[in-house]
């Protein structure tokens, strides 16, 4: 598999993480270098790890993974999105309180489910690399770096809009996460 093909796969896999990173940026008080890097590292790491796991799971578990990956991604994204909508419709927070919540927004408890949900498709890609006999290390590294870059930029882009329209942005961000989850389910059930 040539480098251009691998890069296009990496870009395609990073799009869900990019969308979620935009949502994270929408809800942040400030998109500092640290905040952008934390989001990028979570998403980039999981996007790099999942193809490796998928690769080594290989042919034996292919049908098991494909049968429910879309439902897991949908459930995680829908729960996260619904929580964002609930928070957006709740009482308006004081700006000082909101600044204190940034650390919580980037905690493992918040980031882990998002990183897993956005990287499940990469697991199936790893399985396909096993079928093709493609070495996994270069593709996994490229997928991770590409996703880091897109996620880092997504936080910045989302934050440009979110600082002005925090409550509406969280509402839209939650809706986007739910729609991404719905898109994943539809791609695997109706349009399969």
Buried (B, 14 or more C-beta within 10 A) or exposed (E): EEEEEBBEBBBEBBBBBBBBBBBBBBBBBEBEEEBBBBBBBBBBBBBBBBBBBBBEBEEEBBEEBBEEBBBBBBBBBBBBBBBBBEBBEEEEBEEEEBEEBBEEBBEEEBBEBBBBBBBBBBBBBBBBBBEEEBEBEEBBBBBBBBBBBBBBBBBBBBBEBBBEEBBEBBBBBBBBBBBBBBBBBEEBEEEE
